[in-house]
Amino acid sequence: MLAEVNGSYVKLFKAKGEFVWHRHDNEDEFFLVVRGVLHIKLRETEIILNEGEFFIVPQGTDHLPYAPDKAHVLLFEPKNVVNTGTTASDKTVENPEWI
């Protein structure tokens, strides 16, 4: 995590490969690509984000982020959000590291 702003965390993560299908029932999720390309699969479409582009996944929306190659992504979300939402996974992080 990089910062805390008004009850939300600003997180930086490095993505490569697929994450997990998940959703956040009560929170939107903001993705901003700093470096590389990030794909966000939704059930009916796929969003492709290049450097400098962002997308907000609306609350309650199933999504699967993935990066074919390494991507650096800023994520803005409320402090209580679990990274895998309602999906139990080995990729769940309960206490993210501060950078």
Biopython code that builds the backbone (N, CA, C, O; Angstrom):
import numpy as np
from Bio.PDB.StructureBuilder import StructureBuilder

atoms = [
    (1, "MET", "N", (0.837, -1.162, 0.000)),
    (1, "MET", "CA", (0.000, 0.000, 0.000)),
    (1, "MET", "C", (0.886, 1.230, 0.000)),
    (1, "MET", "O", (1.955, 1.249, 0.609)),
    (2, "LEU", "N", (0.424, 2.245, -0.689)),
    (2, "LEU", "CA", (1.181, 3.491, -0.780)),
    (2, "LEU", "C", (0.673, 4.556, 0.174)),
    (2, "LEU", "O", (1.468, 5.281, 0.773)),
    (3, "ALA", "N", (-0.655, 4.661, 0.326)),
    (3, "ALA", "CA", (-1.216, 5.753, 1.112)),
    (3, "ALA", "C", (-2.625, 5.408, 1.571)),
    (3, "ALA", "O", (-3.265, 4.482, 1.073)),
    (4, "GLU", "N", (-3.079, 6.195, 2.545)),
    (4, "GLU", "CA", (-4.463, 6.126, 2.999)),
    (4, "GLU", "C", (-5.073, 7.503, 2.793)),
    (4, "GLU", "O", (-4.522, 8.504, 3.252)),
    (5, "VAL", "N", (-6.208, 7.561, 2.105)),
    (5, "VAL", "CA", (-6.864, 8.827, 1.790)),
    (5, "VAL", "C", (-8.361, 8.700, 2.067)),
    (5, "VAL", "O", (-9.040, 7.885, 1.443)),
    (6, "ASN", "N", (-8.871, 9.491, 2.985)),
    (6, "ASN", "CA", (-10.315, 9.523, 3.268)),
    (6, "ASN", "C", (-10.938, 8.141, 3.434)),
    (6, "ASN", "O", (-11.987, 7.859, 2.856)),
    (7, "GLY", "N", (-10.301, 7.284, 4.215)),
    (7, "GLY", "CA", (-10.845, 5.958, 4.475)),
    (7, "GLY", "C", (-10.633, 4.947, 3.370)),
    (7, "GLY", "O", (-11.207, 3.859, 3.403)),
    (8, "SER", "N", (-9.810, 5.296, 2.385)),
    (8, "SER", "CA", (-9.485, 4.366, 1.294)),
    (8, "SER", "C", (-7.978, 4.160, 1.221)),
    (8, "SER", "O", (-7.201, 5.011, 1.655)),
    (9, "TYR", "N", (-7.583, 3.036, 0.675)),
    (9, "TYR", "CA", (-6.173, 2.758, 0.433)),
    (9, "TYR", "C", (-5.840, 3.006, -1.029)),
    (9, "TYR", "O", (-6.653, 2.768, -1.922)),
    (10, "VAL", "N", (-4.629, 3.488, -1.249)),
    (10, "VAL", "CA", (-4.044, 3.569, -2.585)),
    (10, "VAL", "C", (-3.003, 2.457, -2.612)),
    (10, "VAL", "O", (-2.044, 2.475, -1.840)),
    (11, "LYS", "N", (-3.195, 1.493, -3.501)),
    (11, "LYS", "CA", (-2.315, 0.327, -3.564)),
    (11, "LYS", "C", (-1.610, 0.286, -4.912)),
    (11, "LYS", "O", (-2.178, 0.666, -5.936)),
    (12, "LEU", "N", (-0.375, -0.177, -4.899)),
    (12, "LEU", "CA", (0.370, -0.419, -6.128)),
    (12, "LEU", "C", (0.648, -1.906, -6.177)),
    (12, "LEU", "O", (1.184, -2.473, -5.225)),
    (13, "PHE", "N", (0.283, -2.547, -7.290)),
    (13, "PHE", "CA", (0.613, -3.967, -7.402)),
    (13, "PHE", "C", (1.174, -4.265, -8.774)),
    (13, "PHE", "O", (0.889, -3.586, -9.760)),
    (14, "LYS", "N", (1.982, -5.307, -8.796)),
    (14, "LYS", "CA", (2.546, -5.794, -10.051)),
    (14, "LYS", "C", (1.741, -7.021, -10.442)),
    (14, "LYS", "O", (1.617, -7.974, -9.673)),
    (15, "ALA", "N", (1.206, -6.980, -11.630)),
    (15, "ALA", "CA", (0.367, -8.076, -12.111)),
    (15, "ALA", "C", (1.073, -8.805, -13.242)),
    (15, "ALA", "O", (1.720, -8.186, -14.088)),
    (16, "LYS", "N", (0.944, -10.115, -13.249)),
    (16, "LYS", "CA", (1.359, -10.931, -14.391)),
    (16, "LYS", "C", (0.555, -12.218, -14.317)),
    (16, "LYS", "O", (0.541, -12.886, -13.283)),
    (17, "GLY", "N", (-0.109, -12.566, -15.402)),
    (17, "GLY", "CA", (-0.971, -13.734, -15.406)),
    (17, "GLY", "C", (-2.362, -13.381, -14.899)),
    (17, "GLY", "O", (-2.719, -12.209, -14.780)),
    (18, "GLU", "N", (-3.142, -14.425, -14.603)),
    (18, "GLU", "CA", (-4.528, -14.230, -14.168)),
    (18, "GLU", "C", (-4.623, -14.099, -12.660)),
    (18, "GLU", "O", (-3.830, -14.679, -11.919)),
    (19, "PHE", "N", (-5.606, -13.328, -12.218)),
    (19, "PHE", "CA", (-5.934, -13.244, -10.800)),
    (19, "PHE", "C", (-7.010, -14.296, -10.545)),
    (19, "PHE", "O", (-6.783, -15.460, -10.875)),
    (20, "VAL", "N", (-8.144, -13.963, -9.988)),
    (20, "VAL", "CA", (-9.278, -14.886, -9.808)),
    (20, "VAL", "C", (-10.566, -14.127, -10.119)),
    (20, "VAL", "O", (-10.648, -12.915, -9.918)),
    (21, "TRP", "N", (-11.569, -14.853, -10.611)),
    (21, "TRP", "CA", (-12.890, -14.240, -10.762)),
    (21, "TRP", "C", (-13.377, -13.873, -9.369)),
    (21, "TRP", "O", (-13.322, -14.696, -8.455)),
    (22, "HIS", "N", (-13.851, -12.648, -9.201)),
    (22, "HIS", "CA", (-14.366, -12.210, -7.911)),
    (22, "HIS", "C", (-15.243, -10.979, -8.093)),
    (22, "HIS", "O", (-15.342, -10.423, -9.187)),
    (23, "ARG", "N", (-15.875, -10.566, -7.002)),
    (23, "ARG", "CA", (-16.664, -9.332, -7.019)),
    (23, "ARG", "C", (-16.632, -8.725, -5.618)),
    (23, "ARG", "O", (-16.355, -9.400, -4.627)),
    (24, "HIS", "N", (-16.920, -7.450, -5.577)),
    (24, "HIS", "CA", (-17.036, -6.714, -4.321)),
    (24, "HIS", "C", (-18.482, -6.229, -4.260)),
    (24, "HIS", "O", (-18.882, -5.344, -5.016)),
    (25, "ASP", "N", (-19.255, -6.815, -3.356)),
    (25, "ASP", "CA", (-20.696, -6.547, -3.323)),
    (25, "ASP", "C", (-21.051, -5.098, -3.006)),
    (25, "ASP", "O", (-22.079, -4.600, -3.465)),
    (26, "ASN", "N", (-20.214, -4.416, -2.226)),
    (26, "ASN", "CA", (-20.583, -3.081, -1.750)),
    (26, "ASN", "C", (-19.618, -1.973, -2.146)),
    (26, "ASN", "O", (-19.806, -0.827, -1.737)),
    (27, "GLU", "N", (-18.594, -2.281, -2.927)),
    (27, "GLU", "CA", (-17.581, -1.286, -3.260)),
    (27, "GLU", "C", (-17.250, -1.301, -4.747)),
    (27, "GLU", "O", (-17.196, -2.357, -5.376)),
    (28, "ASP", "N", (-17.030, -0.103, -5.297)),
    (28, "ASP", "CA", (-16.454, 0.009, -6.636)),
    (28, "ASP", "C", (-14.950, -0.214, -6.502)),
    (28, "ASP", "O", (-14.394, -0.085, -5.411)),
    (29, "GLU", "N", (-14.292, -0.550, -7.617)),
    (29, "GLU", "CA", (-12.839, -0.760, -7.606)),
    (29, "GLU", "C", (-12.233, 0.006, -8.776)),
    (29, "GLU", "O", (-12.642, -0.173, -9.923)),
    (30, "PHE", "N", (-11.252, 0.861, -8.480)),
    (30, "PHE", "CA", (-10.633, 1.749, -9.466)),
    (30, "PHE", "C", (-9.251, 1.218, -9.818)),
    (30, "PHE", "O", (-8.397, 1.088, -8.941)),
    (31, "PHE", "N", (-9.019, 0.907, -11.100)),
    (31, "PHE", "CA", (-7.728, 0.431, -11.603)),
    (31, "PHE", "C", (-7.125, 1.495, -12.512)),
    (31, "PHE", "O", (-7.795, 1.970, -13.428)),
    (32, "LEU", "N", (-5.869, 1.878, -12.274)),
    (32, "LEU", "CA", (-5.135, 2.811, -13.127)),
    (32, "LEU", "C", (-3.815, 2.153, -13.512)),
    (32, "LEU", "O", (-3.007, 1.832, -12.640)),
    (33, "VAL", "N", (-3.587, 1.949, -14.802)),
    (33, "VAL", "CA", (-2.363, 1.290, -15.267)),
    (33, "VAL", "C", (-1.230, 2.311, -15.338)),
    (33, "VAL", "O", (-1.323, 3.316, -16.043)),
    (34, "VAL", "N", (-0.168, 2.035, -14.599)),
    (34, "VAL", "CA", (1.014, 2.894, -14.569)),
    (34, "VAL", "C", (2.018, 2.441, -15.626)),
    (34, "VAL", "O", (2.647, 3.262, -16.293)),
    (35, "ARG", "N", (2.157, 1.130, -15.767)),
    (35, "ARG", "CA", (3.085, 0.570, -16.751)),
    (35, "ARG", "C", (2.507, -0.740, -17.281)),
    (35, "ARG", "O", (1.931, -1.522, -16.524)),
    (36, "GLY", "N", (2.660, -0.970, -18.562)),
    (36, "GLY", "CA", (2.201, -2.221, -19.160)),
    (36, "GLY", "C", (0.752, -2.159, -19.619)),
    (36, "GLY", "O", (0.207, -1.088, -19.885)),
    (37, "VAL", "N", (0.147, -3.336, -19.704)),
    (37, "VAL", "CA", (-1.244, -3.476, -20.160)),
    (37, "VAL", "C", (-1.974, -4.393, -19.185)),
    (37, "VAL", "O", (-1.454, -5.442, -18.802)),
    (38, "LEU", "N", (-3.170, -3.998, -18.789)),
    (38, "LEU", "CA", (-3.996, -4.813, -17.909)),
    (38, "LEU", "C", (-5.315, -5.099, -18.609)),
    (38, "LEU", "O", (-5.948, -4.192, -19.151)),
    (39, "HIS", "N", (-5.726, -6.355, -18.595)),
    (39, "HIS", "CA", (-7.034, -6.761, -19.107)),
    (39, "HIS", "C", (-7.941, -6.997, -17.901)),
    (39, "HIS", "O", (-7.504, -7.538, -16.885)),
    (40, "ILE", "N", (-9.189, -6.595, -18.017)),
    (40, "ILE", "CA", (-10.182, -6.901, -16.991)),
    (40, "ILE", "C", (-11.349, -7.576, -17.692)),
    (40, "ILE", "O", (-12.115, -6.940, -18.417)),
    (41, "LYS", "N", (-11.468, -8.880, -17.459)),
    (41, "LYS", "CA", (-12.600, -9.616, -18.023)),
    (41, "LYS", "C", (-13.822, -9.370, -17.153)),
    (41, "LYS", "O", (-13.765, -9.469, -15.928)),
    (42, "LEU", "N", (-14.924, -9.050, -17.809)),
    (42, "LEU", "CA", (-16.228, -9.001, -17.176)),
    (42, "LEU", "C", (-17.025, -10.145, -17.786)),
    (42, "LEU", "O", (-16.577, -10.722, -18.777)),
    (43, "ARG", "N", (-18.168, -10.495, -17.250)),
    (43, "ARG", "CA", (-18.906, -11.661, -17.769)),
    (43, "ARG", "C", (-19.282, -11.508, -19.241)),
    (43, "ARG", "O", (-19.302, -12.504, -19.964)),
    (44, "GLU", "N", (-19.582, -10.291, -19.709)),
    (44, "GLU", "CA", (-20.020, -10.110, -21.097)),
    (44, "GLU", "C", (-19.028, -9.389, -21.990)),
    (44, "GLU", "O", (-19.267, -9.267, -23.192)),
    (45, "THR", "N", (-17.920, -8.906, -21.439)),
    (45, "THR", "CA", (-16.977, -8.135, -22.247)),
    (45, "THR", "C", (-15.593, -8.174, -21.611)),
    (45, "THR", "O", (-15.400, -8.752, -20.541)),
    (46, "GLU", "N", (-14.655, -7.561, -22.276)),
    (46, "GLU", "CA", (-13.296, -7.461, -21.745)),
    (46, "GLU", "C", (-12.801, -6.039, -21.960)),
    (46, "GLU", "O", (-12.935, -5.476, -23.047)),
    (47, "ILE", "N", (-12.231, -5.472, -20.914)),
    (47, "ILE", "CA", (-11.670, -4.126, -20.960)),
    (47, "ILE", "C", (-10.155, -4.270, -21.063)),
    (47, "ILE", "O", (-9.553, -5.040, -20.314)),
    (48, "ILE", "N", (-9.537, -3.538, -21.982)),
    (48, "ILE", "CA", (-8.076, -3.549, -22.107)),
    (48, "ILE", "C", (-7.578, -2.151, -21.780)),
    (48, "ILE", "O", (-7.954, -1.173, -22.427)),
    (49, "LEU", "N", (-6.724, -2.073, -20.762)),
    (49, "LEU", "CA", (-6.193, -0.796, -20.298)),
    (49, "LEU", "C", (-4.707, -0.694, -20.607)),
    (49, "LEU", "O", (-3.926, -1.573, -20.242)),
    (50, "ASN", "N", (-4.327, 0.374, -21.276)),
    (50, "ASN", "CA", (-2.921, 0.665, -21.544)),
    (50, "ASN", "C", (-2.418, 1.663, -20.503)),
    (50, "ASN", "O", (-3.192, 2.159, -19.685)),
    (51, "GLU", "N", (-1.113, 1.955, -20.541)),
    (51, "GLU", "CA", (-0.522, 2.900, -19.599)),
    (51, "GLU", "C", (-1.299, 4.207, -19.590)),
    (51, "GLU", "O", (-1.613, 4.767, -20.640)),
    (52, "GLY", "N", (-1.607, 4.688, -18.382)),
    (52, "GLY", "CA", (-2.313, 5.951, -18.224)),
    (52, "GLY", "C", (-3.826, 5.840, -18.287)),
    (52, "GLY", "O", (-4.521, 6.830, -18.059)),
    (53, "GLU", "N", (-4.356, 4.657, -18.591)),
    (53, "GLU", "CA", (-5.806, 4.474, -18.682)),
    (53, "GLU", "C", (-6.345, 3.864, -17.387)),
    (53, "GLU", "O", (-5.633, 3.169, -16.662)),
    (54, "PHE", "N", (-7.614, 4.142, -17.120)),
    (54, "PHE", "CA", (-8.228, 3.596, -15.914)),
    (54, "PHE", "C", (-9.617, 3.055, -16.220)),
    (54, "PHE", "O", (-10.225, 3.361, -17.246)),
    (55, "PHE", "N", (-10.093, 2.237, -15.283)),
    (55, "PHE", "CA", (-11.440, 1.685, -15.375)),
    (55, "PHE", "C", (-11.953, 1.497, -13.960)),
    (55, "PHE", "O", (-11.203, 1.106, -13.065)),
    (56, "ILE", "N", (-13.224, 1.774, -13.761)),
    (56, "ILE", "CA", (-13.866, 1.546, -12.472)),
    (56, "ILE", "C", (-14.806, 0.356, -12.617)),
    (56, "ILE", "O", (-15.744, 0.386, -13.414)),
    (57, "VAL", "N", (-14.547, -0.686, -11.841)),
    (57, "VAL", "CA", (-15.425, -1.856, -11.824)),
    (57, "VAL", "C", (-16.536, -1.550, -10.820)),
    (57, "VAL", "O", (-16.263, -1.378, -9.632)),
    (58, "PRO", "N", (-17.787, -1.479, -11.283)),
    (58, "PRO", "CA", (-18.890, -1.158, -10.371)),
    (58, "PRO", "C", (-19.114, -2.262, -9.332)),
    (58, "PRO", "O", (-18.881, -3.442, -9.596)),
    (59, "GLN", "N", (-19.563, -1.856, -8.163)),
    (59, "GLN", "CA", (-19.846, -2.838, -7.109)),
    (59, "GLN", "C", (-20.779, -3.927, -7.623)),
    (59, "GLN", "O", (-21.672, -3.671, -8.430)),
    (60, "GLY", "N", (-20.555, -5.150, -7.140)),
    (60, "GLY", "CA", (-21.397, -6.273, -7.523)),
    (60, "GLY", "C", (-21.092, -6.868, -8.884)),
    (60, "GLY", "O", (-21.812, -7.756, -9.340)),
    (61, "THR", "N", (-20.027, -6.394, -9.553)),
    (61, "THR", "CA", (-19.682, -6.864, -10.899)),
    (61, "THR", "C", (-18.587, -7.920, -10.830)),
    (61, "THR", "O", (-17.504, -7.662, -10.305)),
    (62, "ASP", "N", (-18.865, -9.111, -11.360)),
    (62, "ASP", "CA", (-17.831, -10.145, -11.447)),
    (62, "ASP", "C", (-16.744, -9.670, -12.398)),
    (62, "ASP", "O", (-17.038, -9.155, -13.477)),
    (63, "HIS", "N", (-15.479, -9.844, -11.996)),
    (63, "HIS", "CA", (-14.372, -9.425, -12.854)),
    (63, "HIS", "C", (-13.137, -10.277, -12.594)),
    (63, "HIS", "O", (-12.953, -10.834, -11.512)),
    (64, "LEU", "N", (-12.303, -10.360, -13.615)),
    (64, "LEU", "CA", (-11.060, -11.134, -13.568)),
    (64, "LEU", "C", (-9.954, -10.292, -14.192)),
    (64, "LEU", "O", (-9.867, -10.205, -15.417)),
    (65, "PRO", "N", (-9.108, -9.672, -13.374)),
    (65, "PRO", "CA", (-7.975, -8.928, -13.925)),
    (65, "PRO", "C", (-6.870, -9.895, -14.357)),
    (65, "PRO", "O", (-6.625, -10.906, -13.699)),
    (66, "TYR", "N", (-6.212, -9.572, -15.466)),
    (66, "TYR", "CA", (-5.029, -10.348, -15.841)),
    (66, "TYR", "C", (-4.119, -9.501, -16.714)),
    (66, "TYR", "O", (-4.551, -8.581, -17.409)),
    (67, "ALA", "N", (-2.849, -9.850, -16.649)),
    (67, "ALA", "CA", (-1.839, -9.148, -17.443)),
    (67, "ALA", "C", (-1.028, -10.190, -18.198)),
    (67, "ALA", "O", (-0.398, -11.046, -17.578)),
    (68, "PRO", "N", (-1.032, -10.133, -19.536)),
    (68, "PRO", "CA", (-0.255, -11.091, -20.319)),
    (68, "PRO", "C", (1.242, -10.977, -20.016)),
    (68, "PRO", "O", (1.956, -11.979, -19.984)),
    (69, "ASP", "N", (1.705, -9.747, -19.794)),
    (69, "ASP", "CA", (3.076, -9.470, -19.376)),
    (69, "ASP", "C", (2.982, -8.635, -18.107)),
    (69, "ASP", "O", (1.884, -8.262, -17.692)),
    (70, "LYS", "N", (4.107, -8.341, -17.495)),
    (70, "LYS", "CA", (4.075, -7.590, -16.241)),
    (70, "LYS", "C", (3.443, -6.213, -16.430)),
    (70, "LYS", "O", (3.758, -5.492, -17.376)),
    (71, "ALA", "N", (2.545, -5.866, -15.507)),
    (71, "ALA", "CA", (1.910, -4.546, -15.491)),
    (71, "ALA", "C", (1.979, -3.996, -14.071)),
    (71, "ALA", "O", (1.890, -4.750, -13.103)),
    (72, "HIS", "N", (2.136, -2.686, -13.951)),
    (72, "HIS", "CA", (2.106, -2.011, -12.653)),
    (72, "HIS", "C", (0.798, -1.230, -12.594)),
    (72, "HIS", "O", (0.496, -0.440, -13.489)),
    (73, "VAL", "N", (0.033, -1.454, -11.543)),
    (73, "VAL", "CA", (-1.325, -0.919, -11.472)),
    (73, "VAL", "C", (-1.572, -0.256, -10.115)),
    (73, "VAL", "O", (-1.249, -0.819, -9.069)),
    (74, "LEU", "N", (-2.148, 0.948, -10.150)),
    (74, "LEU", "CA", (-2.627, 1.599, -8.932)),
    (74, "LEU", "C", (-4.082, 1.212, -8.735)),
    (74, "LEU", "O", (-4.872, 1.191, -9.679)),
    (75, "LEU", "N", (-4.415, 0.910, -7.506)),
    (75, "LEU", "CA", (-5.760, 0.478, -7.163)),
    (75, "LEU", "C", (-6.254, 1.356, -6.020)),
    (75, "LEU", "O", (-5.544, 1.546, -5.032)),
    (76, "PHE", "N", (-7.455, 1.887, -6.146)),
    (76, "PHE", "CA", (-8.056, 2.707, -5.098)),
    (76, "PHE", "C", (-9.291, 1.978, -4.594)),
    (76, "PHE", "O", (-10.196, 1.669, -5.369)),
    (77, "GLU", "N", (-9.328, 1.703, -3.282)),
    (77, "GLU", "CA", (-10.483, 1.010, -2.734)),
    (77, "GLU", "C", (-10.598, 1.270, -1.232)),
    (77, "GLU", "O", (-9.600, 1.584, -0.583)),
    (78, "PRO", "N", (-11.810, 1.141, -0.672)),
    (78, "PRO", "CA", (-11.990, 1.337, 0.766)),
    (78, "PRO", "C", (-11.114, 0.380, 1.580)),
    (78, "PRO", "O", (-10.784, -0.715, 1.124)),
    (79, "LYS", "N", (-10.743, 0.809, 2.789)),
    (79, "LYS", "CA", (-9.823, 0.034, 3.627)),
    (79, "LYS", "C", (-10.320, -1.368, 3.944)),
    (79, "LYS", "O", (-9.513, -2.288, 4.076)),
    (80, "ASN", "N", (-11.618, -1.549, 4.066)),
    (80, "ASN", "CA", (-12.151, -2.849, 4.482)),
    (80, "ASN", "C", (-12.274, -3.860, 3.344)),
    (80, "ASN", "O", (-12.719, -4.984, 3.576)),
    (81, "VAL", "N", (-11.892, -3.491, 2.131)),
    (81, "VAL", "CA", (-12.059, -4.385, 0.978)),
    (81, "VAL", "C", (-10.999, -5.488, 0.992)),
    (81, "VAL", "O", (-9.809, -5.226, 1.170)),
    (82, "VAL", "N", (-11.455, -6.714, 0.801)),
    (82, "VAL", "CA", (-10.547, -7.848, 0.628)),
    (82, "VAL", "C", (-10.274, -7.971, -0.863)),
    (82, "VAL", "O", (-11.196, -7.876, -1.673)),
    (83, "ASN", "N", (-9.015, -8.183, -1.229)),
    (83, "ASN", "CA", (-8.634, -8.151, -2.649)),
    (83, "ASN", "C", (-9.385, -9.155, -3.512)),
    (83, "ASN", "O", (-9.591, -8.904, -4.700)),
    (84, "THR", "N", (-9.793, -10.270, -2.954)),
    (84, "THR", "CA", (-10.522, -11.271, -3.736)),
    (84, "THR", "C", (-12.038, -11.202, -3.508)),
    (84, "THR", "O", (-12.774, -12.106, -3.905)),
    (85, "GLY", "N", (-12.488, -10.136, -2.876)),
    (85, "GLY", "CA", (-13.922, -9.938, -2.687)),
    (85, "GLY", "C", (-14.580, -11.096, -1.974)),
    (85, "GLY", "O", (-14.160, -11.482, -0.884)),
    (86, "THR", "N", (-15.609, -11.650, -2.585)),
    (86, "THR", "CA", (-16.373, -12.743, -1.983)),
    (86, "THR", "C", (-15.803, -14.119, -2.320)),
    (86, "THR", "O", (-16.383, -15.137, -1.942)),
    (87, "THR", "N", (-14.668, -14.158, -3.032)),
    (87, "THR", "CA", (-14.069, -15.421, -3.459)),
    (87, "THR", "C", (-12.922, -15.809, -2.535)),
    (87, "THR", "O", (-11.975, -15.043, -2.358)),
    (88, "ALA", "N", (-13.008, -17.005, -1.945)),
    (88, "ALA", "CA", (-11.898, -17.521, -1.142)),
    (88, "ALA", "C", (-10.834, -18.046, -2.099)),
    (88, "ALA", "O", (-11.140, -18.796, -3.026)),
    (89, "SER", "N", (-9.587, -17.651, -1.871)),
    (89, "SER", "CA", (-8.523, -18.021, -2.801)),
    (89, "SER", "C", (-7.179, -17.988, -2.098)),
    (89, "SER", "O", (-7.022, -17.328, -1.071)),
    (90, "ASP", "N", (-6.206, -18.708, -2.657)),
    (90, "ASP", "CA", (-4.841, -18.621, -2.131)),
    (90, "ASP", "C", (-4.225, -17.255, -2.450)),
    (90, "ASP", "O", (-3.143, -16.937, -1.956)),
    (91, "LYS", "N", (-4.900, -16.451, -3.265)),
    (91, "LYS", "CA", (-4.422, -15.106, -3.606)),
    (91, "LYS", "C", (-5.023, -14.028, -2.697)),
    (91, "LYS", "O", (-4.748, -12.841, -2.869)),
    (92, "THR", "N", (-5.841, -14.449, -1.735)),
    (92, "THR", "CA", (-6.418, -13.494, -0.793)),
    (92, "THR", "C", (-5.321, -12.928, 0.103)),
    (92, "THR", "O", (-4.517, -13.671, 0.666)),
    (93, "VAL", "N", (-5.302, -11.592, 0.226)),
    (93, "VAL", "CA", (-4.340, -10.911, 1.097)),
    (93, "VAL", "C", (-5.139, -10.128, 2.132)),
    (93, "VAL", "O", (-5.849, -9.181, 1.795)),
    (94, "GLU", "N", (-5.016, -10.532, 3.394)),
    (94, "GLU", "CA", (-5.791, -9.882, 4.452)),
    (94, "GLU", "C", (-5.099, -8.636, 4.995)),
    (94, "GLU", "O", (-5.770, -7.675, 5.373)),
    (95, "ASN", "N", (-3.772, -8.638, 5.041)),
    (95, "ASN", "CA", (-3.013, -7.494, 5.565)),
    (95, "ASN", "C", (-1.951, -7.089, 4.556)),
    (95, "ASN", "O", (-0.809, -7.538, 4.658)),
    (96, "PRO", "N", (-2.296, -6.253, 3.587)),
    (96, "PRO", "CA", (-1.323, -5.861, 2.559)),
    (96, "PRO", "C", (-0.132, -5.115, 3.167)),
    (96, "PRO", "O", (-0.266, -4.427, 4.179)),
    (97, "GLU", "N", (1.026, -5.262, 2.535)),
    (97, "GLU", "CA", (2.246, -4.597, 3.000)),
    (97, "GLU", "C", (2.254, -3.131, 2.604)),
    (97, "GLU", "O", (1.784, -2.756, 1.530)),
    (98, "TRP", "N", (2.798, -2.312, 3.491)),
    (98, "TRP", "CA", (3.031, -0.902, 3.164)),
    (98, "TRP", "C", (4.362, -0.797, 2.450)),
    (98, "TRP", "O", (5.316, -1.489, 2.806)),
    (99, "ILE", "N", (4.436, 0.062, 1.448)),
    (99, "ILE", "CA", (5.695, 0.271, 0.715)),
    (99, "ILE", "C", (6.323, 1.551, 1.230)),
    (99, "ILE", "O", (7.394, 1.942, 0.767)),
]
sb = StructureBuilder()
sb.init_structure("model")
sb.init_model(0)
sb.init_chain("A")
sb.init_seg("    ")
for serial, (resi, resn, name, xyz) in enumerate(atoms, 1):
    if name == "N":
        sb.init_residue(resn, " ", resi, " ")
    sb.init_atom(name, np.array(xyz, "f"), 0.0, 1.0, " ", f" {name:<3s}", serial, name[0])
structure = sb.get_structure()
